[in-house]
Amino acid sequence: MSGTDAHAAGEAYDATPYVPRRGGLEAHRRAAAGCKGCPLFKEATQTVFGAGDPMARLVLVGEQPGDQEDRQGEPFVGPAGRLLRNALKDAGLDQEPVYVTNAVKHFKFTVAERGKRRIHKAPSLREVAACKPWLDAEMGMVDPDVVVALGATAGRALLGGSFRVAKDRGALIPMPVGESCDRGTEEAKRHILATLHPSAVLRSDDREAAYGGLVADLRVAADALH
């Protein structure tokens, strides 16, 4: 059982004290390794910070690390990551420098009743909010033109609790004013595009159609960048 299923009263849910006030992505990655901003760190193998081109115009945001990501310490290295790379290629984005990260930096899971297999468990809104300072810091440092929210959790982290994938996917949405970045009046030029998480494609009963939808959404991002 995940340690988050038995939270002690009064445990902190805020990564802000762990986020450096200065320094680049590497300084933040080192600091995130020691983050205890929510109880998820207790069961996870390690923090999985973002990775990729620090000057990327395109950022991809997922939900949280999976089992393989937790073990390897890198985002999108499992089956969903492989599918995402194929979709980026099919959308014409394989040559576009990207930065990939997750709304939550620790793997949340339960353990199967039989065996030791770790089963993904969706993070709570409280856990997403606790980790938001890391995501805000990444957005500010990379300063992308387009942010792709992969799935509902990423969408809500970026756009608020009213976000729904079925309603908002596939369209360029201006980044809400007030997000962490140094653009000032230029902030509205940053856009979010929401789509399915690659893991949802892998779980789909009609994987071909779901994959085609993911590629079509990513082509909207490609058109915005080119």
C-alpha positions in Angstrom: 0.0 0.0 0.0 1.2 3.5 -0.8 2.2 5.5 2.2 0.0 8.3 1.0 -3.1 6.2 2.0 -2.3 6.8 5.6 -1.3 10.4 5.9 -0.4 11.6 9.3 -2.3 14.6 10.5 -0.6 17.9 9.8 1.8 16.7 7.1 3.0 19.4 4.8 1.7 19.6 1.2 3.9 22.3 -0.4 7.1 22.1 -2.3 7.7 25.9 -2.1 10.4 25.7 0.7 12.5 23.3 -1.4 12.4 25.4 -4.7 15.7 27.4 -5.1 15.3 31.2 -5.4 18.0 31.2 -8.0 19.9 28.9 -10.4 18.9 27.1 -13.6 17.4 23.7 -14.3 20.3 21.7 -12.9 20.2 23.6 -9.6 16.5 22.9 -9.4 16.9 19.2 -10.4 19.4 18.8 -7.5 17.1 20.6 -5.1 14.1 18.5 -6.2 16.0 15.3 -5.3 15.5 16.2 -1.7 11.9 17.5 -1.9 9.6 16.4 0.9 6.8 18.7 -0.1 4.2 16.0 0.1 4.2 12.4 1.4 4.7 10.8 -2.0 8.5 11.0 -1.5 8.3 8.3 1.2 7.4 5.4 -1.1 9.0 6.6 -4.4 12.5 5.5 -5.4 13.5 9.0 -6.3 12.3 12.4 -7.6 11.8 12.4 -11.4 12.5 15.9 -12.6 12.0 17.2 -16.1 14.6 16.6 -18.9 15.3 17.8 -22.4 16.4 21.0 -24.1 16.4 24.0 -21.7 15.7 26.3 -24.6 12.9 24.3 -26.1 9.9 26.1 -27.6 7.8 23.0 -26.9 7.2 21.5 -23.4 5.3 18.3 -22.8 3.7 17.8 -19.4 2.4 14.4 -18.2 0.8 13.3 -15.0 3.5 11.7 -12.9 6.4 9.2 -13.4 5.5 5.6 -13.9 7.3 2.5 -12.6 10.2 2.6 -15.1 10.6 6.3 -14.7 10.7 6.0 -11.0 13.4 3.3 -11.2 15.5 5.2 -13.9 15.0 8.7 -12.7 14.0 10.1 -16.1 10.5 11.1 -17.5 8.8 9.1 -20.3 11.2 6.2 -20.6 8.6 3.5 -20.3 6.0 2.3 -22.9 4.0 5.6 -22.8 7.2 7.4 -23.6 8.0 5.2 -26.6 4.5 5.8 -27.9 4.8 9.5 -27.4 8.1 9.7 -29.3 6.4 7.8 -32.2 3.5 10.3 -32.1 5.8 13.3 -32.1 7.5 11.8 -35.2 4.2 11.2 -37.0 3.1 14.8 -36.1 6.2 16.2 -37.7 7.8 17.2 -34.3 10.6 14.7 -34.1 13.2 17.4 -35.1 11.7 19.9 -32.7 13.7 20.3 -29.4 11.5 19.4 -26.5 11.5 19.5 -22.7 9.4 16.8 -21.0 8.2 16.8 -17.4 5.3 15.8 -15.2 2.8 17.7 -13.0 3.9 15.5 -10.1 7.5 14.5 -9.6 7.1 11.3 -7.5 5.5 8.0 -8.5 2.3 7.3 -6.6 1.2 3.6 -6.6 -0.4 0.7 -4.8 1.1 -2.8 -4.7 -0.8 -5.7 -6.1 -2.2 -8.1 -3.6 -0.2 -10.9 -5.1 3.3 -10.2 -6.1 5.3 -7.0 -6.0 4.0 -5.3 -9.1 3.4 -1.6 -8.5 0.2 -0.3 -9.9 -0.2 3.4 -10.9 -2.5 5.5 -8.7 -3.6 8.9 -9.8 -2.3 11.8 -7.7 -4.8 13.8 -5.7 -5.5 17.5 -6.3 -3.7 18.2 -3.1 -0.6 16.4 -4.3 -0.7 18.2 -7.7 -1.0 21.5 -6.0 1.9 20.7 -3.7 4.2 20.0 -6.6 3.0 23.0 -8.7 5.9 25.2 -7.6 8.3 22.9 -9.4 6.2 23.0 -12.6 5.9 26.7 -12.4 9.7 27.0 -12.0 10.3 24.8 -15.0 7.9 26.8 -17.2 9.7 30.0 -16.2 13.2 28.7 -16.9 12.4 27.0 -20.2 10.0 29.7 -21.3 8.3 27.7 -24.1 5.9 28.9 -26.8 3.6 25.9 -26.6 2.9 23.6 -23.7 1.2 20.3 -24.4 -0.8 19.0 -21.4 -0.9 15.2 -21.7 -4.0 14.1 -19.9 -6.4 15.4 -17.3 -4.0 15.8 -14.4 -1.5 17.9 -16.4 -4.4 19.9 -17.8 -5.8 20.7 -14.4 -2.3 21.6 -13.1 -1.9 24.1 -15.9 -5.5 25.3 -16.5 -7.3 24.8 -13.2 -9.9 22.4 -11.8 -12.5 23.1 -14.5 -10.3 21.6 -17.2 -11.8 18.6 -19.1 -9.8 16.7 -21.7 -13.0 15.8 -23.8 -14.0 19.5 -23.9 -10.7 21.3 -24.2 -8.4 19.0 -26.2 -6.9 19.9 -29.5 -7.2 23.7 -29.3 -4.6 26.3 -28.5 -5.5 27.9 -25.2 -3.7 31.1 -23.9 -1.7 30.4 -20.8 -3.6 31.9 -17.8 -2.2 35.2 -16.7 -0.3 34.9 -13.4 1.6 31.7 -14.2 5.3 31.8 -13.3 7.3 33.3 -16.1 9.2 36.5 -16.9 7.3 37.5 -20.0 5.2 40.3 -18.5 2.9 41.6 -21.2 4.2 38.9 -23.5 2.8 36.1 -21.3 -0.4 35.7 -23.3 1.7 34.6 -26.3 2.3 31.2 -24.6 -0.3 28.6 -25.4 -1.4 25.3 -23.9 -2.7 22.5 -26.0 -4.4 19.6 -24.2 -4.6 16.0 -25.5 -4.7 12.4 -24.3 -1.9 11.0 -22.2 0.0 8.3 -24.1 -0.9 5.8 -21.4 -4.6 6.4 -22.2 -3.8 5.4 -25.8 -2.2 2.2 -24.6 -5.3 1.3 -22.5 -7.8 2.2 -25.3 -10.1 -0.4 -26.7 -9.5 1.3 -30.1 -5.8 2.0 -29.9 -5.5 3.0 -33.6 -8.2 5.7 -33.3 -6.9 7.0 -30.0 -3.3 7.2 -31.4 -4.6 9.0 -34.5 -6.3 11.6 -32.2 -3.1 12.1 -30.3 -1.2 12.7 -33.5 -3.8 15.1 -34.8 -3.6 17.1 -31.6 0.2 17.2 -31.8 0.0 18.5 -35.3 -1.9 21.6 -34.0 1.2 22.2 -31.8 3.5 21.7 -34.8 1.5 24.2 -36.9 1.8 26.7 -34.0 5.5 26.4 -33.8 6.3 26.5 -37.6 
